[in-house]
Amino acid sequence: MRYAQRMTNLGTETAFEVLARARRLEAQGRRIVHLEIGEPDFDTPRNIKDAAIQALNNGYTHYGPSAGLPDLREAAAEYIATDRGVTVDPAQVIVTPGAKPIIFFTALSLLDEGDEVIYPNPGFPIYESMIDFVGAKRVPLKLDEERGFAFDPDDLSRLVTERTKLVVINSPQNPTGGVLPQDVLDRLAKLAIENDFYVLADEIYSQIIYEGTHRSIYAIDGMPERTIILEGHSKAYAMTGWRLGYGIMPREMAAKVAKLMTNSNSCTCSFTQMAGVEALRGPQDSVAEMVREFRARRDLIVEGLNGIAGVRCHRPAGAFYVFPNITGTGRTSKEMENFLMEEAGVAVLAGTSFGEFGEGYIRLSYANSQDNIRLALEQMASVLS
């Protein structure tokens, strides 16, 4: 078949490739500790599942509006307004099947060929993939380990040109667990206003934060009209398989993104959306409990990694990943990924899965039990000693 040229520009998520490889080894009788996949190992809370069952029984099995059911758009607007301390109209909310479409639709609706997009590197690989797919120019912004994996605002300023159309940020961040401090957000906002570019703020991990509270660039004066917030239910409510996300954006852009939804997905699953309403408006105890457990796992894995020769690990402030520096081992990131899978039975991701500046690092997800994390650390220490 003769495929469209643009298909050669699409990337992928290496996590799923490494997971498939680990599954093949398990089928051969090997025991693999899974620290590669970014998915909470908790079950969706009971009240959310009950809300979905009730919605099914109440007939929420039909098409809904492309932009999302009014109930969920209102609930999301209320949540963002309260959490970020801003005013949000439900008309600014677009509900999507998972949060990834917000990245895709932002690229499709804002970017022309040749527009420049500055994005975090190392960072979620779909940013780079979507920039390439629409024919824009990617401009990687290096995250600095010494800054807790924030970026240097001066580096950002040097990258901005008259062609800069969009800057992508992710805080708390995948793969590093870094959180952007307020002074960095303030500098970014000033640059955005002065240079007239937009910001895609990926805040999918906003509720999984260990020190202080979540800071959003959306709350800075002048930024609501030039910011797209990416949010969703997958991480905080352990709803990865439900495929439920949403974006907050200027009203005019929301109308265009709703049209993209009409042309691609028609709408997001109706009973899933009603479960999403319960997630946002119902009890939040399960989120707090999950974050407490993630904090304990974070402390366990950071201490263990820092006890392994040749490895040093920054303590992340959010999300559920660590991004240890492995340069002291003498192995490249990809070599370490393969070595740990084959020799230690531990599935991790090479830092280069997240961009060129990920060389010298690996990503481990601590969305696994403390017992399994201890086992992984023991086996890693054994083969790396």
Rosetta blueprint (number, residue, H / E / L):
1 M L
2 R L
3 Y L
4 A L
5 Q H
6 R H
7 M H
8 T H
9 N H
10 L L
11 G L
12 T L
13 E L
14 T H
15 A H
16 F H
17 E H
18 V H
19 L H
20 A H
21 R H
22 A H
23 R H
24 R H
25 L H
26 E H
27 A H
28 Q L
29 G L
30 R L
31 R L
32 I L
33 V E
34 H E
35 L L
36 E L
37 I L
38 G L
39 E L
40 P L
41 D L
42 F L
43 D L
44 T L
45 P L
46 R H
47 N H
48 I H
49 K H
50 D H
51 A H
52 A H
53 I H
54 Q H
55 A H
56 L H
57 N H
58 N L
59 G L
60 Y L
61 T L
62 H L
63 Y L
64 G L
65 P L
66 S L
67 A L
68 G L
69 L L
70 P H
71 D H
72 L H
73 R H
74 E H
75 A H
76 A H
77 A H
78 E H
79 Y H
80 I H
81 A H
82 T H
83 D H
84 R H
85 G L
86 V L
87 T L
88 V L
89 D L
90 P H
91 A H
92 Q H
93 V E
94 I E
95 V E
96 T E
97 P L
98 G L
99 A L
100 K H
101 P H
102 I H
103 I H
104 F H
105 F H
106 T H
107 A H
108 L H
109 S H
110 L H
111 L L
112 D L
113 E L
114 G L
115 D L
116 E E
117 V E
118 I E
119 Y E
120 P E
121 N E
122 P L
123 G L
124 F L
125 P H
126 I H
127 Y H
128 E H
129 S H
130 M H
131 I H
132 D H
133 F H
134 V L
135 G L
136 A L
137 K E
138 R E
139 V E
140 P E
141 L E
142 K E
143 L L
144 D E
145 E H
146 E H
147 R H
148 G L
149 F L
150 A E
151 F L
152 D L
153 P H
154 D H
155 D H
156 L H
157 S H
158 R H
159 L H
160 V L
161 T L
162 E L
163 R L
164 T E
165 K E
166 L E
167 V E
168 V E
169 I E
170 N E
171 S L
172 P L
173 Q L
174 N L
175 P L
176 T L
177 G L
178 G L
179 V L
180 L L
181 P L
182 Q H
183 D H
184 V H
185 L H
186 D H
187 R H
188 L H
189 A H
190 K H
191 L H
192 A H
193 I H
194 E H
195 N H
196 D L
197 F L
198 Y E
199 V E
200 L E
201 A E
202 D E
203 E L
204 I L
205 Y L
206 S L
207 Q L
208 I L
209 I E
210 Y L
211 E L
212 G L
213 T L
214 H L
215 R L
216 S L
217 I H
218 Y H
219 A H
220 I L
221 D L
222 G L
223 M L
224 P H
225 E H
226 R H
227 T E
228 I E
229 I E
230 L E
231 E E
232 G E
233 H L
234 S L
235 K L
236 A L
237 Y L
238 A L
239 M L
240 T H
241 G H
242 W H
243 R L
244 L L
245 G E
246 Y E
247 G E
248 I E
249 M L
250 P L
251 R H
252 E H
253 M H
254 A H
255 A H
256 K H
257 V H
258 A H
259 K H
260 L H
261 M H
262 T H
263 N H
264 S H
265 N L
266 S L
267 C L
268 T L
269 C L
270 S H
271 F H
272 T H
273 Q H
274 M H
275 A H
276 G H
277 V H
278 E H
279 A H
280 L H
281 R H
282 G L
283 P L
284 Q L
285 D H
286 S H
287 V H
288 A H
289 E H
290 M H
291 V H
292 R H
293 E H
294 F H
295 R H
296 A H
297 R H
298 R H
299 D H
300 L H
301 I H
302 V H
303 E H
304 G H
305 L H
306 N H
307 G L
308 I L
309 A L
310 G L
311 V L
312 R E
313 C L
314 H L
315 R L
316 P L
317 A L
318 G E
319 A L
320 F L
321 Y E
322 V E
323 F L
324 P L
325 N E
326 I L
327 T H
328 G H
329 T H
330 G L
331 R L
332 T L
333 S H
334 K H
335 E H
336 M H
337 E H
338 N H
339 F H
340 L H
341 M H
342 E H
343 E H
344 A H
345 G L
346 V E
347 A E
348 V L
349 L E
350 A E
351 G H
352 T H
353 S H
354 F H
355 G L
356 E H
357 F H
358 G H
359 E L
360 G L
361 Y E
362 I E
363 R E
364 L E
365 S E
366 Y L
367 A L
368 N L
369 S L
370 Q H
371 D H
372 N H
373 I H
374 R H
375 L H
376 A H
377 L H
378 E H
379 Q H
380 M H
381 A H
382 S H
383 V H
384 L H
385 S L
